[in-house]
Amino acid sequence: MNDITRRAALGAALATPFVRGAAAQERFPNKPITVLVPFPAGGATDVQMRSLAEAATRAFGQTVLVENRPGAGSTLGAAAVARARPDGYMVAQMTLPALRLPHMQRMPYDVTKDFTPILHLTGYLFTVIVRAESPYRTWQDLVADARRRPGQVRLGNTGANGTPHLTLVDLAERERVEIVHVPFRGEGDMVPALLGGHIEGGAGGSGVGQLVDEGKLRMLNVWSRERSPRWPNVPTLIDLGYAGMSVTSPYGLVAPAGLEPEIRRALHDGFRTALFDPAHVATLRRLDQPLEYLNSEDYARNMLETYAMERQRVERLGLRTG
């Protein structure tokens, strides 16, 4: 081996660790991932998403952080991720209102162009709740009082134009009663107001379950198709005579548009592992939320179908605002 060949071989040998090191540095993820949750801390969604983030931290081998961005009808996460760099280090919870509000007003994102769907996760068990000492023993009691006192019964919700709000609007219209809708940024804000007597009742997710079990709150109904095994004596809306009316608000995770396929696949695989992690499954069970996995392709189709269905809902309820 002459000197030139020897030097070339030595150079190649020395370069090999550098190339491998660079490849390792580029492997996704190599730094923390942020999940935007458009609800305040303390509510059912925050609890579920933090459990998912803990499991995802184990799956990715990198820290997965939850950043709460409540307000604007739970659309701030989607709005922020639509403007983020498509590098996979920021994802957001895609809520049902984020698919609904573009049909009602101008939004800073386009559902059909600005997102890379990652996977579908779960949905909510919704309920109407009152304080344990409330004179409303049943949903019919609340409706009767609203009929006697038009515009005086105050019902909280987890955000203007969110699913709890619009379902209460729908129920009030069906019953031909006038109630006062009081929006909050999420369950974590609404429940203290309810316990403090500032509102007569509220609609939200099953994150209130512990307070129900402790005897501090009472459920008047649930919005699932079947009764909850945890609270079998609480009627569904269908039980109460609202034929075919079951209401959930399913959600998943999205990243910015333009994400590299390899990064999308890595995000999907890591969060799917986290979704099925036993600790996270136990959290879902505690919150009475179903595990509703869809892969990236199926979730992309589901998002577009839901987007179209929400347009129909907006038109049916006459909710277009601009």
N, C-alpha and C positions, 0 to 999 in steps of 0.2 A: 504494500500500500504506500503510494507516494505521499509527500507532505500535503499536497492539495486535497487528495482524497481523505487523508487522515483528519485534516482540519474540517472538512465538510461533514464527516461522520460525527466528529466531536460536537460541531455546531448543532447538528440535528438532534443529538442526544440531549444537549443542554436545552434546546428549544422545546422538547416534548413536554416536560412538566409545565412550562408556561402555557402551552396550548391547552393542555388538560385543565389547568387552573382557570383559564379564561372560560372554557366551556362550563366548568362547574359554577363560576360566578354568574353565568347567564341562565343557569337552570332556574326555572320558576317553581316556587317563589324563593327569593333570597333576601326578603325583608318583610316586615309586617304588612298584613292585608287589613284594610279598613272596610267595615260593613256599616253603611248608613241606615239607621233605623228611624223612620219619620214619626216616632212617638216618644213621649217623655219616659224617663226612667220610672220603673215601679209597676207599670201595667203588664198585662199578660204578654203582649208582643215583646216588650223589652226582656221579660224573663225568658221567654222561648228563644229569642235571638241570642241572648248572652249564653244560654246553654249550648246552642248550636256553635257559637264562636269558640267556646271552650273545647268542644269536641273537634272543631276544625283546626284549632291550634295543635292538637295531638296528631291529626291527620296530615297536615302540611309540614309539621316540624318548624313552623314559624308562627309568631303571635298573630292572632286574628282579633282585631279590636272592634268594639261596637261604639259608634258615635251617634248619639241621639240628635235628631234634627226635627223636633216637633213643629206643628203648625201648618198652615196653608192646606188644610184638608188631607194631610199625610202625603203630600206630593213633593216636599222639599228634598227628599232623598233621590227621587227620580230626576228632579230638575238638576241637582248637583252632579249626579253621575253622568248625565247626558253631556255635560260640559267638561268632564274629566279626561285625562289622558287615557287612551286605550291600552294600558300596560298591565291590567289585571290586578292592580293594587288598590283599587277602589271599586266596590260593588254596592248595590243598594237593594233594599226590600222594595219590590214592585207591588204596591197596594192596589186594590180594586178602585178606590177613588182616583188614583193616578191614571187609570184607564178610562175613567168616567168624565173627569173634569175637562179634558180637551173638547168634549162635545158641548160644554156649557160656556166656556170662556177661553180666551187666548192663553195658552200655556207656553213656557219657554222650552218646549221639547215636542218632538213629533214621534208618537208611539211607533209608527211604521218604519222610522229611519234611524232613530238615535240610540237604540239599545241593542245589546247582544244578550239574549236570554240565556241563562246558565242552567237553572233547574227550578222546578216547582217544589214547594215544601209542604204546606199545610193550609188550614183554614181555621175559622173560629166557630165556637159554639156561642151564639149570641143569646142574650136574655134581657128582660126588663126587671129591674130590681128596685126595691124600696127598703126603707129602714124597717127593722124588726118591729118597732112600735107603731108603724104606720097603720092608719085605719083601713088601708087597702089590703084586704086579705087575698083578693083575687084580681085578675086583670079586669074582670067585669066591674068590680068596685071602682077601679080607677076611671074606667070609661064613664060610669054613671056619674061620678063626681065631676068629671070634665064636662059632661052634658048639663049638669046643674049650675056649674060655675064657668062659663065660657071664658077662655083667655086667662084663667087664674092658676091652672095646674101646670107646674113647671117640670119639664122632663129634660134631663141632661143627655148629651150624646158625646161621642169621642171625636167630634170634629164636624164642622159644617160641610154638608154634602157628602159625608162619609156614609157607609152602609147603615149603621145604626140610625143616623139622622133621617136618611131617606126612607127607611122602613117605618119609622115612627110617623113621618109625613103620610106615607101610604096608609098606615093603619088609621090615622086620624081622619083621613078622607073617607075611608071605607065606613067608619063609624059616624061620620058627619059631626065631629066634635072639634073644638078649637083648643089646642094646647099651646103652651109657650115652649119653644125649642131653645135650649140653652147649650151652646157648643163649648166644649173644653178641648184642650190640646191632646187629651188621651184619658184613658182610664185612671192613670195615676193622679190626674187633677180632678176628675169628676167624682171619684168615690169620696174623697175628703169633704167635698161640698155637699154630697148627699148625706154623709154621716153627721155633718154639722147642721143639717136642717135647712140649707139654703135652697134646695130644690126638693120636690116631692118624690121624684123617682129618676131613673136613668136607664139608658140602654147601652150595653157594652158587651165585652167578651167574658169568658168564664174565668178570667183572672180574679174575679170577685168570689170564686168558689170557697176559699178558705173563710172569708167573712160570712158567707152563707152558712157554712158548717159550724162556725162559732156562734151562730145565732144573732149576729149583728145586722145582717141583711136578709131580705126575703125575696126569692124569685117568684115572679108572677107568671112567667111563661119562658119557654125556650123556642128558638127559631129553627131548630134542626127538623129533619123529616120525621125522625123517630125520637121518642123520649130519651133523655140521658140516663144511662144505667146508674150514674152517680146520684141523680135526683129523680127517681122514677115517678114521684108524685106531682112533678111540675108538668103542666100540660104544654104541648106544642101549639103553635099557631093553627095547625090543621085541626088539632083537638078542639080548639076554640071556635071552629067554624069558618076559618079562612082557607077555603078549599085550595089545595095544592100549593100553599104558601110556605116554602122553606127557604131560609135566607142564610147564606154563608158569605164570607169575604176571603176567598182563597188568595194566596200570595206566594211569590218565589223571589229569586235573586236575579238581577240583571247587571251587566257591565256596560261600559260605553260601546257604541258602534265602532267597528274597525278593529276589534280584538283579533289577534292572531289565533288561528285554529288550535295551535298547540297549547296556548295559554287558556283558551276557552275549555279545552279538554281537561287540562290540569285543574282548573277551578271546579268544573263539574265533578271530577272524580274525588277531589278533596272534600267538597261540601256534601256529596252523596254519602261518602263514608261517615261524615259527621252526622248527617240526617239519621242514619241507621245506627249510630252509636248508642249502646244501651242506656247510657246516662241521659242522652237527649231524648230517646224514646220514652224514658220514665218521666221526663219533664212534660212532654206532649200528653202523656196519660194523665198526669196531675192537673193539667190545664184543660183536659177534655177536648184536645185538638187532635184531629185525625192526621195520620201520616199519609200524604198525598203526593208521592214522588212522580215527577215527569222528567224525562231527560231533556237535553237542550233543544232538540228538534221538535219534540212533542210539546214542550212548553212554549216554543215560538209560535206554533200553530194555535195553541190554547190562548195565548195572549191576544192574537189577532181576532179570534172568534169572540173572546170576551169583550174586546174593544168594540166590536160590531154590536154585540148584545147590549152593551151599556148605552150606545147611541139610541137604541130602541127604548130603553128605560127612560132616558132623559126626555125623549119626545112624548112618551106616554104620560109622564108626570108633568109635562110642560115646564121643564126646569132650565131651559136654555136661557142664559143670562147675557150673552153677547158673543 
